[in-house]
Amino acid sequence: MLMKDIYKNPILYYILVPAVIALWPLFIRAVRLPSAEQSWTKDKAQYIKAQKVMAEILAIDPDRLEFVDSKTTAAEFDYAIAVEKVASLCKIPSTSYKLSSGILITSGGQKSQNAKLALKRVGLTKFAKFLSAIQLRWANLQCTKVKLTRKKGLAETWNVDLEFKYYY
């Protein structure tokens, strides 16, 4: 029997094809199901571990949930609003900072805007929390320059000059 004649043989269609179809569920049960169960167990363990980490983050910094406001996420970015929100969250009074933002610049099809922020008489922890929160909240905001100047005569009090760039 030649190879091209095998397709004309009715044994192929009456016995071999049904046998392959009958063995297919056994193959799935024996090979694919155990690997799917292992994958499920691994994913479940990762999920439980991630839940613990999220609970720790929430316990350490519960203020992160204040940024989950669906009405403000769709709005256009504004330095004044962003700095005011984060500064109030970090308990930095409006008299302790000065903001000046530049014009909107388009370069290579990419829009960006620069801003300078001067924080007066803040502690390092408040500054670190401020910088972390503002960059966490707005992913397209980059801090391009930081200058720390220690206030003489005051313990743990600093003046901080920041430069930001926001990409639209």
Summary of the structure (lengths in Angstrom):
residues: 168
radius of gyration: 30.5
end to end distance: 70.9
largest distance: 101.8
contacts: 384
relative contact order: 0.10
helix: 57%
strand: 26%
